[in-house]
Amino acid sequence: MKQLILKMTHVGEWNMNSYALICPETEQSVLIDPGDDPDKLMTMLKGSRPVAIWLTHTHHDHVGALDEMRQRLKLPVYAHSGEHVVDPQANHWLEHGDVLNVGNHRCEVYHTPGHIGDQICFALQNDPRIIVGDTIFEGGPGKTRSHVDFVQTLNTLRDVVLSWPNEYVCYPGHGPHFVLGDKRANIEIFLTKSHPRNFFGDAVW
């Protein structure tokens, strides 16, 4: 069986990565993180049969076009039930370990809080690709807005991200994709650092 087709387009003033997953056998697709530019999102989906909208999290740059895309496509929205910045009014609430279908293919949900409480990732089954939202980037973890969130990020890195195989190719919400194994040593060192007391905000490996 062929792998899922993964498409990406940059949207909005923050150059956010919106994604589409397309089953090559059934042509069913899902739209991930409709942040802005609805016409660009429709172009990315062209030739497929959209069946759902998935959200990695609910910061404004990731859901700015959610209402319009919901109206255009008439599709159910899937999101995590945790803390929201924007209420997604989801049709289906996701939890860690849930499995979603895209045509003949499946994706596993990982809850990866820290950047925000409702942050999740979508790992393609039998496939080394994972859509990580703002959990991690090539140069560091997602920005945190309190020390409590930063401590949660450290826990997520230790307990979830480092449990993934080295061959995982991470597709983030901003910037280029990268191979997890190329960053594993940096993440491990980051976890052993003595971070400033009450630290939060932007961090680099």
N, C-alpha and C positions, 0 to 999 in steps of 0.2 A: 504494500500500500504506500502511495506517495505521501510525503510530508505535507502538513498544513502549509499553505501559502501565507507568508507574513508580509504585509505591506505597512509602510510608515509614511506619514506626511507631517511637516512642521506647521503648526498653527499658532496664531496669537502673538502678542507682543513679547512673550517670554520664550518664543521659539520652542513650544512644547511638542513632544512627539505623540501624535495620535496614531493608533495602530488598527489594522484590520486583520483578522484571521479568517482564511477562506479554505473550506474543504474542497480539494480538487476533484473529488468524486461526485459530490452532491451539489457543489457550488453554494452551499449555505455559508454564511459569514456572520461574524460578530464585529461590532465596532467597539473599540476600547479607548476610553478617555476622550470624549468629544469636547475639546477645550475651546474651540473657536472655529471660525471660517467654515460654516456649514457646506458651502459649495465645494470646497476642497475635500471635505469628508465624503460628500456624495460621489465625487470623482473617484476617490480611493475605493469606494464600494462598487463602482460601476462594473457590470457583468456578473455580479454575484447576487445571492438572495439573502439579504440580511435577516437574522432571526432574533438578535438580542443586542443590547448595549451593556457592556461591562465597565465598571469603574475601578481603577486601582485605589483611588481615594477622592475626597470631595473638596480639595482646594479649588479656588475659583479658576485657576488657569487650566484645570483638568476637566471642569464641568461647565465652562462658560456657554457652550452651545448645546448643553444637554436638553433643555426644554424645547428648543427648535428642532433638534434631531429626533426627539421623541414624537413631536407632532408630525414631522415629515415621514418618518418610517413606521410609526404606530407599533413600536416594539417594547417588550418588557425590559426593565432596567434591573441589573444585578449589582449589588454593592454590599460592603460589610456593614454590620449592624452597630459598629462602635461609634466613637465620637465623630461628629460631622461638623465641618465648617459651613457647608451648604447642604441643606436637607435634600437628598436625591429623590425622595419619595419613591423608593425602589419598590418593584413588584416582588422581588426575591432578595432576602437577606442571606448573605453568605457567611460561613464560618470556616475556620482553619480545618483543612482536610476534605472539604467539599470537592466534588468532581463535577465538571461541567462538560457538556457535549458541544462539539462544532461539527455537524455532519457525522462522519464516521470516526471522528477523532475526539480525544478527551483531554481536558486540562485540569490540573489539581490546584486548589487554592491554598496559599500560605498566608497566614496573618503575620504581618511584619511591622508592628507599631513602633513609634518613636518619632518619626517625622510628623505623624498625626495618628490618632488612635484607630482610624478605620483603614489604614494602609494595608493593602493585600497585593500579592503577586500571583501570576498565572503561569504555571509550569506546564509546558506541552508534554504529554506522556509519550514515552518511547521516542523522545526527541530532545536534543540538548539545549533547546531554547527556552528562556523564561522571561516574561515581561514583568519588570520589577518596580515600575512606577518611580517614586522618589525615595525608595528604600535605600538604594546605593547607587552611586555614580562611579565613573572611572577614577575620579580623584578623591572620593570620600563619601561619607554617609549623607543622607538627606538632612537639611537644616532643621534644627530643633528650636522650639520657642520657650522652653523652660528647662531647668536642670533635671526635673523629673522625667521629661521627655528624652533628654540626653542619656540618662541612666537606662531608660527603656530601650533606646537605640543600641546601647552596648549589649544589653541582654538579647536583643533580636539578632545582632551580629553573631554573638557567641552561640546561641541556642538554635537559630534557624538558618541564617545565611551560611555559616561554616559547615552546616550539615549537608549542604548541597554538593554534588560532585564537581571536581575541578573543570570538567568539560562543559559545564553550563555556560551558555552564551547569554549574557544579561542585556536586556533591552530596556533602558531607563526612560524616564519621563522627559529628560533633557539630555542633550549631548549624544555621543556615539555609543554603540554597543561595545561590549568587551567580554573577554573570557574570564570567568571567575578564578580559575587556577592562576592566571597571571597576577591577580590581586590578593590571593590568599595570604601570602607572607606579609604583605602590607597591613591587611586587616588584623592578623594575629599580633603584629607589633603594636598596632593602634590600641588593641584591647589591653596590652600590658603597660601602656603609658600611664604616667601619673598626670591626669588632667587637672586643670585649675579648679579649685573649689567652686562649686555652684556654676560650673561652666555650662553654656548652651550656645546655640547659634550655628554658624558655618564651621566645619572642621575638615581637615584633610588627612589622608592616611599618613 
